[in-house]
Amino acid sequence: MNAPLTPAVLNIDLAAEADRIARHMVESVRRFHKRGVVLGLSGGIDSSACAALAVHALGPKKVFGLLMPERDSSSGSTDKGRMVAEHLGIEHVLENIGPTVEAIGCYRWRDEAMRAVFPGYNDAWKSKIVIGGGVEGRINFFKLVVQSPDGQMHEERLPLREYLQIVAATNHKQRIRKTMEYFHADRLNYAVIGTPNRLEYDQGFFVKNGDGAADIKPIAHLYKTQVYAMARHLGLPEAVCSAVPTTDTYSLQQGQDEFYFALPYPQMDLALWAHNHQRPATDLAQALGLSEAQATHLYTDIEAKRRAAAYLHARPALVEPIGEVSE
């Protein structure tokens, strides 16, 4: 008989795990013949925990942080990123990527698609995308939510063409940030740290060749609940350890569960763990206070997102293996 499905299943030995990750990071940096690591600091829990783990592994003098806001970024994100860098004692710089993403059409392409749904949309409006369907057993769909200058909120279901264009445009932000990270990595002969946690890595919540690109991904095996616990174990500031995760991509406040996941991360972590350990939907339903049908739909949604994420994880397709090259 299975033990009760509770958040306790995600408990780990944090000290031992921090040391294990540190050993892996040191070995990886040596194997890549690099001198240290670079990472973007968004002020969120994942990048903050990765920075703390890097300092634990390599010391503060071999960790370089980048703060990379643009015009839709929350000022609080930059403030928390700087707080983490100063708390850890690592060198860091601010690189405003706004002019770059504007020059390559990020805002122009995005706003064009939004005006197709709301003709009056302009720079004075705010916006975000929200997801629906998953836990109800329906195919995922997306809605555009906007706030007009008079404070009124409006929402409409997004047609596929406009959805794809908005996402493609905003993906510019993640790819420019990664380009900046690799510039500094090349300049310093450092490796680049990627910051997805297990929930994001498994379910495809990252941009291919954007925040999905990296040399080392130290927390891709840790559920987000475990990342929060690790951050507290490593003594990061309370403002970071207690912050609710956001995408920090759109001008309206947006939680990750609004944009991509069916439920907030504590419930999604438990659902993914239960799915990975082949726990029946009845167990998950009882643990989360859902109906058995909703829990089954949640498992189905996890599997659907995992199939979609296969492309994001895929290596380039070769006609035949190149035996002389080790992949």
N, C-alpha and C positions, 0 to 999 in steps of 0.2 A: 504494500500500500504506500502511495506517495505521501511524503510529508506535506503539511499545509503550504500552499503557495502564498508567500508573504514577501515583502521587500527584503527580509533577512537573507533570502537566497542570493542576493547581490553583495553580501558582506565579504570582504577579502582582507588579508593581512596587508595593510597599507604600507608598512615599513618594508616588509620583504618585497612587495611589488615595486615600490619606488627604487629599491636597490637593483632589482632584476631589470627594470627599464633602463636604469643608469648604465648597467654593464652592457646592455645591448647598444645603447647610444654611443658609448665609448668605442666599442668594437666596430660599429658601423662607420664612425668618423675615421677611424684608423684604416678600415678596409677601403674607404673611398679616397684615402690620402688627403684628407682635409684637416684644417686647423681648428675648426669650431663650427658653430651653427648659427643660422639666420632664421628668424621667424617673424611673421606679422603679428602684431599685438592689437587685437580688436577691443580689448577690455572684457571679452567674454570669458566664460569659465574654461573653455577648451584651450584657447591660446595661452591663457594665464597659467593653467596647469602644465602645459607643455614647456613654457618658459621656466617654471620652477623646477621641473624635472631635468631640464637641460643644465640649469645651474647646479642641481644636485649631482649631475653626472660629470660636468666639465669645469665647473667654477664660473663665476660671473664674467671673468675677463674673456671667455671664449664663447659668449652668447651675445648676439647682436639683435636688437629689436627694432621693428619698423611700425610706426603709426601712420596709417594711410587712409585718412578720411576723404570724402567727396561731399558734394553739396547735400545729398540726402542723409548723410551720416548724422547720428545723434552726437551732440557735443559731449554728452556723458560718456560715450564709448571711448573717445579720445582721452578724456580725463582719466578713466579707469585704466586704459592701456598705459598711460604715462605713470600712473600710481604704481602699477605692477612693476614696470621697468625700474622705477626709483626704489621700490621696496626690495627688489632683488639685486639692485646695484649693477645692472647691466647697461652697457652703452646703447643708446637708442636715438633715432632721428625721426622727425615728422616729414613725410612726403605727401603733400596734397595731390591726390590723383585726379581731382575734379577737372582741371583744364584738359588733361589728357583724354579722359573718357568723353568729355564734351567734344573735343576735336575729332574723335573717331565716330561720333554720331550716337552715343549711348542715349542721351536725353532726347535728341531729335527723333530717332526711330521709335523710342518708347512712347513719346507724346503723340506721335502720329497714330499709333495703334490705339492709344487711349481715346483720341478724338473720334475715331471710328465708332466708338461705343458711346462716348459723351462728347458731342460736338463742341460744347463750350469749354472743354478742358484747356487750361493754359498753365503757365508757370506759377500762378497764384493759387492753384488747386493743390491738394495733397492726395496721395493714392497708395493703395496696396492691393495685392492679390491674395485671396483666401480660397482654401480648398474645401470641397464637400464630397460626400458620397460614401467614403470608406467604411465607417463603422455601421452605416445603415445598410450595407450590402449592395450599394449601387456602384457603378463605374465612377471613378474619380472625375470631378469636373471643377472648374475654377470660375470664381467671380471676381470682377473688378469692383473695388470699393473706393469711392472718391469722396473728398470733402471739398465743397465749393467755398469760395472766400467768405460767404455769409455764415459758414459753420454747418450748413446742411450736409448730411450724409446721404449718399446715393449708392446703389449697387445694381449690377447687371451681370448675368452670366456671360462669360467671355466666349466668343466664337474661337474656333481652333486657330485660325490664321492670326488673329490679334493676340491670343495668348502666346503663341510661339514667338511672335515678333517682340513682345514685351520681355519675355524671358531671355531671348537672344540678346536684346539690347542690354539688359541688366547684367547678363553674364560677362559683358565687357569689363565690369568693375572687378570681378574676381580674377580675370585673366591679366588685367593691368597690374593688379596687386602682386600676382605671382611673377610677372615680368620684373617688377621692381625688386622683389626678393632675390631673384636670380642675378640681377645686376650686382647687388651688394654681395651675394655669395661669390660671384666670380671675382669681384674686386678684392675680397678678403681671403679667397680660397677656403670658403666655408661650405658646409652642406646646408640644404634647406629642409626645415622641419615642416611637416604637414600636420594639421591639427584636428582631423575628424575623429570623433569618438565612434564606438562600435555601432550605435544606432544609425548614425549618419553614414558610416562606411558601408554597412550592410544594406541600407535602404536607398542609397544613392542620393543622399542629400549633400551633394557637392557638384562643382562645375568641372567638367573634363578640361584638362589643361589650365584650370584655374586653381581654386583652392584644393582640387583633387591631385594636383601635381606636387611632388615632393621627393626628397631623397630618403627621409626617415619619417615614419608615422608612428610615434611612440605610444599613442593612446587608442589606436584603431581597434584594439581588443578589449577596451574598457567600456562598459556601459556608462551612459552619462551620469547616472546616479553614483557610480564609482569614481568618476572624474571629479564630481563635487566633493566626495569624501576625501579624495587624494589632495585636492586643493586645500582643504582644511588641515589635513595631516601635514602638509608642507608649509603651513603658516601664512597663506596668502591673506590679503586684507578682507575683512568681513563684507565690504561693499561688493567685492567680486564673488565671494563664496555664497552670498545670499541673492545674487542677481538672477532675475528670471531670464532665460535665454530668448534672444530675439534674432531676427535675420539682419537687421540694420542695413537693409538694402532699399527699402521704399520710404517715402517721406512720412507716411502714417505709421504709428507704432504697430508692430506686427510680431506676434509670437511664432515660433517655429511650428507649433501645432496648427496654427491658422493656415500657414503656407503649404505645409507638406504632410505632417503626421496626423493620424486620425485622432490622437489624444495627446495631452501633455506628457513630457518625457518620463516622469516617474511611472505612469501607467504603461507607456510604450516600452520602456525598459523591461518591465515585468512581463508584458505580452511577448516581446521578442525572446526573452530568456525562456519562457514557458514553451514557445514554439520550437526553439532550438533544442529543448530537452524533452520534446514530444509529450508535453502535458496535455491532457484532454481539454477541450473547450469548456467543459463543465467546471474544471478547476479554475480556469482563468475568469470565467463569469463570476464565480463566487468571490474570487480575490478582488475584482474590480467593481463589483456591484452591477454587473451587466446581465442581460439575458443570455442564455446559451446561444441563441441565434446571433446576437451582437458579437459575442466572443468568437464565434465561427467566422463571421464577416471580417473581424479584425485579423484573424489568421490568414484569410484569403487576401486581404489587403496587403499584409506583409509579404506574402508570396508574389503578388502582382508587382509590388515595388521592387522586389528582389530581381524579378525577370527584367524589369526596365533598367535596373542598375547594371546588368551584365554588360551592356554597351559601354558604360562609363568605366568599368574595370578592364575592359578588353585591351589587349596589346594590339599594335598595328597588324593587319592581316598580311601575311607573306604568302607568296605562291608556293614556296617550299622552305623548309628550315635551312638556315645558314649555319652549318655545323661548326664553322670556325669562330662563330660569335656566341659567347655565353650570354644567355638572357636571364 
